[in-house]
Amino acid sequence: MALSKFKLCPACGEHNPPALLECKNCETDLTGVRLVDEDICQPQAR
């Protein structure tokens, strides 16, 4: 199972496709934002 990668907007938290340069929700610049995996955003089980 492949994890999907996305850019997490630092302003609003929107998950954006990797190719976008601006957040689709709030238009924040995403050019310096790293790609993250879905598992990074999931709460850790204890």
PDB file of N, CA, C and O in Angstrom:
ATOM      1  N   MET A   1       0.842  -1.184   0.000  1.00  0.00           N
ATOM      2  CA  MET A   1       0.000   0.000   0.000  1.00  0.00           C
ATOM      3  C   MET A   1       0.881   1.238   0.000  1.00  0.00           C
ATOM      4  O   MET A   1       1.712   1.415   0.891  1.00  0.00           O
ATOM      5  N   ALA A   2       0.700   2.094  -0.997  1.00  0.00           N
ATOM      6  CA  ALA A   2       1.488   3.318  -1.103  1.00  0.00           C
ATOM      7  C   ALA A   2       0.805   4.444  -0.339  1.00  0.00           C
ATOM      8  O   ALA A   2      -0.405   4.649  -0.437  1.00  0.00           O
ATOM      9  N   LEU A   3       1.598   5.147   0.405  1.00  0.00           N
ATOM     10  CA  LEU A   3       1.067   6.303   1.123  1.00  0.00           C
ATOM     11  C   LEU A   3       1.023   7.484   0.166  1.00  0.00           C
ATOM     12  O   LEU A   3       1.938   7.678  -0.634  1.00  0.00           O
ATOM     13  N   SER A   4      -0.037   8.268   0.252  1.00  0.00           N
ATOM     14  CA  SER A   4      -0.099   9.431  -0.617  1.00  0.00           C
ATOM     15  C   SER A   4       0.651  10.583   0.041  1.00  0.00           C
ATOM     16  O   SER A   4       0.577  10.783   1.253  1.00  0.00           O
ATOM     17  N   LYS A   5       1.364  11.325  -0.772  1.00  0.00           N
ATOM     18  CA  LYS A   5       2.120  12.472  -0.295  1.00  0.00           C
ATOM     19  C   LYS A   5       1.354  13.740  -0.631  1.00  0.00           C
ATOM     20  O   LYS A   5       0.639  13.805  -1.631  1.00  0.00           O
ATOM     21  N   PHE A   6       1.513  14.735   0.209  1.00  0.00           N
ATOM     22  CA  PHE A   6       0.829  16.001   0.001  1.00  0.00           C
ATOM     23  C   PHE A   6       1.607  17.115   0.676  1.00  0.00           C
ATOM     24  O   PHE A   6       2.523  16.865   1.460  1.00  0.00           O
ATOM     25  N   LYS A   7       1.234  18.347   0.365  1.00  0.00           N
ATOM     26  CA  LYS A   7       1.793  19.512   1.039  1.00  0.00           C
ATOM     27  C   LYS A   7       0.768  19.982   2.057  1.00  0.00           C
ATOM     28  O   LYS A   7      -0.380  20.261   1.712  1.00  0.00           O
ATOM     29  N   LEU A   8       1.184  20.068   3.301  1.00  0.00           N
ATOM     30  CA  LEU A   8       0.314  20.516   4.379  1.00  0.00           C
ATOM     31  C   LEU A   8       0.481  22.029   4.518  1.00  0.00           C
ATOM     32  O   LEU A   8       1.570  22.508   4.834  1.00  0.00           O
ATOM     33  N   CYS A   9      -0.586  22.774   4.286  1.00  0.00           N
ATOM     34  CA  CYS A   9      -0.525  24.231   4.350  1.00  0.00           C
ATOM     35  C   CYS A   9      -0.204  24.673   5.782  1.00  0.00           C
ATOM     36  O   CYS A   9      -0.888  24.271   6.723  1.00  0.00           O
ATOM     37  N   PRO A  10       0.838  25.503   5.948  1.00  0.00           N
ATOM     38  CA  PRO A  10       1.197  25.972   7.287  1.00  0.00           C
ATOM     39  C   PRO A  10       0.204  26.972   7.856  1.00  0.00           C
ATOM     40  O   PRO A  10       0.179  27.198   9.066  1.00  0.00           O
ATOM     41  N   ALA A  11      -0.618  27.576   6.999  1.00  0.00           N
ATOM     42  CA  ALA A  11      -1.574  28.586   7.453  1.00  0.00           C
ATOM     43  C   ALA A  11      -2.914  27.993   7.873  1.00  0.00           C
ATOM     44  O   ALA A  11      -3.459  28.357   8.915  1.00  0.00           O
ATOM     45  N   CYS A  12      -3.449  27.067   7.053  1.00  0.00           N
ATOM     46  CA  CYS A  12      -4.806  26.574   7.328  1.00  0.00           C
ATOM     47  C   CYS A  12      -4.887  25.065   7.552  1.00  0.00           C
ATOM     48  O   CYS A  12      -5.928  24.559   7.972  1.00  0.00           O
ATOM     49  N   GLY A  13      -3.796  24.339   7.276  1.00  0.00           N
ATOM     50  CA  GLY A  13      -3.797  22.893   7.490  1.00  0.00           C
ATOM     51  C   GLY A  13      -4.372  22.073   6.348  1.00  0.00           C
ATOM     52  O   GLY A  13      -4.519  20.858   6.479  1.00  0.00           O
ATOM     53  N   GLU A  14      -4.696  22.699   5.249  1.00  0.00           N
ATOM     54  CA  GLU A  14      -5.259  21.998   4.081  1.00  0.00           C
ATOM     55  C   GLU A  14      -4.232  21.032   3.500  1.00  0.00           C
ATOM     56  O   GLU A  14      -3.042  21.345   3.450  1.00  0.00           O
ATOM     57  N   HIS A  15      -4.688  19.859   3.061  1.00  0.00           N
ATOM     58  CA  HIS A  15      -3.835  18.891   2.367  1.00  0.00           C
ATOM     59  C   HIS A  15      -3.905  19.223   0.884  1.00  0.00           C
ATOM     60  O   HIS A  15      -4.972  19.141   0.276  1.00  0.00           O
ATOM     61  N   ASN A  16      -2.764  19.598   0.297  1.00  0.00           N
ATOM     62  CA  ASN A  16      -2.700  20.010  -1.101  1.00  0.00           C
ATOM     63  C   ASN A  16      -1.909  19.011  -1.930  1.00  0.00           C
ATOM     64  O   ASN A  16      -0.954  18.417  -1.429  1.00  0.00           O
ATOM     65  N   PRO A  17      -2.289  18.811  -3.193  1.00  0.00           N
ATOM     66  CA  PRO A  17      -1.519  17.940  -4.081  1.00  0.00           C
ATOM     67  C   PRO A  17      -0.079  18.448  -4.198  1.00  0.00           C
ATOM     68  O   PRO A  17       0.160  19.651  -4.099  1.00  0.00           O
ATOM     69  N   PRO A  18       0.880  17.543  -4.408  1.00  0.00           N
ATOM     70  CA  PRO A  18       2.299  17.916  -4.444  1.00  0.00           C
ATOM     71  C   PRO A  18       2.667  18.972  -5.480  1.00  0.00           C
ATOM     72  O   PRO A  18       3.607  19.737  -5.264  1.00  0.00           O
ATOM     73  N   ALA A  19       1.953  19.033  -6.590  1.00  0.00           N
ATOM     74  CA  ALA A  19       2.323  19.950  -7.663  1.00  0.00           C
ATOM     75  C   ALA A  19       1.864  21.389  -7.436  1.00  0.00           C
ATOM     76  O   ALA A  19       2.317  22.294  -8.137  1.00  0.00           O
ATOM     77  N   LEU A  20       0.981  21.616  -6.477  1.00  0.00           N
ATOM     78  CA  LEU A  20       0.466  22.971  -6.278  1.00  0.00           C
ATOM     79  C   LEU A  20       1.508  23.891  -5.660  1.00  0.00           C
ATOM     80  O   LEU A  20       2.286  23.482  -4.798  1.00  0.00           O
ATOM     81  N   LEU A  21       1.511  25.143  -6.116  1.00  0.00           N
ATOM     82  CA  LEU A  21       2.417  26.155  -5.580  1.00  0.00           C
ATOM     83  C   LEU A  21       1.703  27.071  -4.594  1.00  0.00           C
ATOM     84  O   LEU A  21       2.347  27.792  -3.832  1.00  0.00           O
ATOM     85  N   GLU A  22       0.365  27.043  -4.610  1.00  0.00           N
ATOM     86  CA  GLU A  22      -0.442  27.815  -3.670  1.00  0.00           C
ATOM     87  C   GLU A  22      -1.495  26.904  -3.069  1.00  0.00           C
ATOM     88  O   GLU A  22      -1.994  26.000  -3.739  1.00  0.00           O
ATOM     89  N   CYS A  23      -1.839  27.136  -1.807  1.00  0.00           N
ATOM     90  CA  CYS A  23      -2.874  26.352  -1.142  1.00  0.00           C
ATOM     91  C   CYS A  23      -4.200  26.524  -1.868  1.00  0.00           C
ATOM     92  O   CYS A  23      -4.592  27.643  -2.199  1.00  0.00           O
ATOM     93  N   LYS A  24      -4.889  25.415  -2.114  1.00  0.00           N
ATOM     94  CA  LYS A  24      -6.177  25.471  -2.808  1.00  0.00           C
ATOM     95  C   LYS A  24      -7.267  26.090  -1.935  1.00  0.00           C
ATOM     96  O   LYS A  24      -8.316  26.483  -2.446  1.00  0.00           O
ATOM     97  N   ASN A  25      -7.032  26.181  -0.629  1.00  0.00           N
ATOM     98  CA  ASN A  25      -8.020  26.738   0.289  1.00  0.00           C
ATOM     99  C   ASN A  25      -7.792  28.223   0.564  1.00  0.00           C
ATOM    100  O   ASN A  25      -8.709  29.033   0.424  1.00  0.00           O
ATOM    101  N   CYS A  26      -6.561  28.577   0.957  1.00  0.00           N
ATOM    102  CA  CYS A  26      -6.315  29.961   1.397  1.00  0.00           C
ATOM    103  C   CYS A  26      -5.279  30.703   0.553  1.00  0.00           C
ATOM    104  O   CYS A  26      -4.966  31.859   0.840  1.00  0.00           O
ATOM    105  N   GLU A  27      -4.745  30.055  -0.480  1.00  0.00           N
ATOM    106  CA  GLU A  27      -3.789  30.639  -1.419  1.00  0.00           C
ATOM    107  C   GLU A  27      -2.437  31.008  -0.806  1.00  0.00           C
ATOM    108  O   GLU A  27      -1.728  31.856  -1.347  1.00  0.00           O
ATOM    109  N   THR A  28      -2.074  30.381   0.316  1.00  0.00           N
ATOM    110  CA  THR A  28      -0.755  30.583   0.900  1.00  0.00           C
ATOM    111  C   THR A  28       0.300  29.970  -0.013  1.00  0.00           C
ATOM    112  O   THR A  28       0.071  28.911  -0.597  1.00  0.00           O
ATOM    113  N   ASP A  29       1.448  30.621  -0.143  1.00  0.00           N
ATOM    114  CA  ASP A  29       2.551  30.128  -0.963  1.00  0.00           C
ATOM    115  C   ASP A  29       3.089  28.817  -0.388  1.00  0.00           C
ATOM    116  O   ASP A  29       3.450  28.754   0.788  1.00  0.00           O
ATOM    117  N   LEU A  30       3.144  27.773  -1.215  1.00  0.00           N
ATOM    118  CA  LEU A  30       3.612  26.458  -0.776  1.00  0.00           C
ATOM    119  C   LEU A  30       4.948  26.070  -1.406  1.00  0.00           C
ATOM    120  O   LEU A  30       5.348  24.908  -1.321  1.00  0.00           O
ATOM    121  N   THR A  31       5.645  27.014  -2.034  1.00  0.00           N
ATOM    122  CA  THR A  31       6.873  26.655  -2.748  1.00  0.00           C
ATOM    123  C   THR A  31       7.957  26.108  -1.832  1.00  0.00           C
ATOM    124  O   THR A  31       8.766  25.297  -2.283  1.00  0.00           O
ATOM    125  N   GLY A  32       8.010  26.510  -0.574  1.00  0.00           N
ATOM    126  CA  GLY A  32       9.018  26.003   0.345  1.00  0.00           C
ATOM    127  C   GLY A  32       8.529  24.909   1.268  1.00  0.00           C
ATOM    128  O   GLY A  32       9.247  24.492   2.177  1.00  0.00           O
ATOM    129  N   VAL A  33       7.298  24.435   1.043  1.00  0.00           N
ATOM    130  CA  VAL A  33       6.699  23.431   1.924  1.00  0.00           C
ATOM    131  C   VAL A  33       7.102  22.034   1.456  1.00  0.00           C
ATOM    132  O   VAL A  33       6.989  21.714   0.273  1.00  0.00           O
ATOM    133  N   ARG A  34       7.572  21.206   2.388  1.00  0.00           N
ATOM    134  CA  ARG A  34       7.977  19.834   2.058  1.00  0.00           C
ATOM    135  C   ARG A  34       6.764  18.925   1.909  1.00  0.00           C
ATOM    136  O   ARG A  34       5.704  19.166   2.487  1.00  0.00           O
ATOM    137  N   LEU A  35       6.954  17.869   1.112  1.00  0.00           N
ATOM    138  CA  LEU A  35       5.922  16.847   0.995  1.00  0.00           C
ATOM    139  C   LEU A  35       5.919  16.002   2.258  1.00  0.00           C
ATOM    140  O   LEU A  35       6.977  15.700   2.808  1.00  0.00           O
ATOM    141  N   VAL A  36       4.739  15.621   2.717  1.00  0.00           N
ATOM    142  CA  VAL A  36       4.613  14.744   3.875  1.00  0.00           C
ATOM    143  C   VAL A  36       3.745  13.546   3.513  1.00  0.00           C
ATOM    144  O   VAL A  36       2.969  13.596   2.558  1.00  0.00           O
ATOM    145  N   ASP A  37       3.881  12.469   4.283  1.00  0.00           N
ATOM    146  CA  ASP A  37       3.074  11.258   4.105  1.00  0.00           C
ATOM    147  C   ASP A  37       1.876  11.309   5.037  1.00  0.00           C
ATOM    148  O   ASP A  37       1.890  12.024   6.039  1.00  0.00           O
ATOM    149  N   GLU A  38       0.841  10.550   4.706  1.00  0.00           N
ATOM    150  CA  GLU A  38      -0.360  10.478   5.540  1.00  0.00           C
ATOM    151  C   GLU A  38      -0.039  10.028   6.958  1.00  0.00           C
ATOM    152  O   GLU A  38      -0.649  10.515   7.909  1.00  0.00           O
ATOM    153  N   ASP A  39       0.913   9.101   7.118  1.00  0.00           N
ATOM    154  CA  ASP A  39       1.192   8.572   8.454  1.00  0.00           C
ATOM    155  C   ASP A  39       1.783   9.613   9.398  1.00  0.00           C
ATOM    156  O   ASP A  39       1.700   9.442  10.615  1.00  0.00           O
ATOM    157  N   ILE A  40       2.367  10.669   8.886  1.00  0.00           N
ATOM    158  CA  ILE A  40       2.912  11.738   9.727  1.00  0.00           C
ATOM    159  C   ILE A  40       1.783  12.484  10.447  1.00  0.00           C
ATOM    160  O   ILE A  40       1.959  12.956  11.570  1.00  0.00           O
ATOM    161  N   CYS A  41       0.641  12.583   9.797  1.00  0.00           N
ATOM    162  CA  CYS A  41      -0.489  13.330  10.354  1.00  0.00           C
ATOM    163  C   CYS A  41      -1.406  12.491  11.253  1.00  0.00           C
ATOM    164  O   CYS A  41      -2.312  13.027  11.890  1.00  0.00           O
ATOM    165  N   GLN A  42      -1.173  11.201  11.300  1.00  0.00           N
ATOM    166  CA  GLN A  42      -2.026  10.325  12.105  1.00  0.00           C
ATOM    167  C   GLN A  42      -1.538  10.308  13.550  1.00  0.00           C
ATOM    168  O   GLN A  42      -0.329  10.312  13.786  1.00  0.00           O
ATOM    169  N   PRO A  43      -2.443  10.291  14.515  1.00  0.00           N
ATOM    170  CA  PRO A  43      -2.028  10.165  15.912  1.00  0.00           C
ATOM    171  C   PRO A  43      -1.313   8.846  16.150  1.00  0.00           C
ATOM    172  O   PRO A  43      -1.695   7.819  15.589  1.00  0.00           O
ATOM    173  N   GLN A  44      -0.294   8.868  16.967  1.00  0.00           N
ATOM    174  CA  GLN A  44       0.472   7.661  17.244  1.00  0.00           C
ATOM    175  C   GLN A  44      -0.264   6.778  18.241  1.00  0.00           C
ATOM    176  O   GLN A  44      -0.733   7.257  19.274  1.00  0.00           O
ATOM    177  N   ALA A  45      -0.364   5.487  17.932  1.00  0.00           N
ATOM    178  CA  ALA A  45      -0.995   4.529  18.839  1.00  0.00           C
ATOM    179  C   ALA A  45      -0.015   4.178  19.954  1.00  0.00           C
ATOM    180  O   ALA A  45       1.189   4.071  19.719  1.00  0.00           O
ATOM    181  N   ARG A  46      -0.527   4.001  21.154  1.00  0.00           N
ATOM    182  CA  ARG A  46       0.351   3.654  22.293  1.00  0.00           C
ATOM    183  C   ARG A  46       0.072   2.264  22.771  1.00  0.00           C
ATOM    184  O   ARG A  46       0.708   1.797  23.716  1.00  0.00           O
TER     185      ARG A  46
END
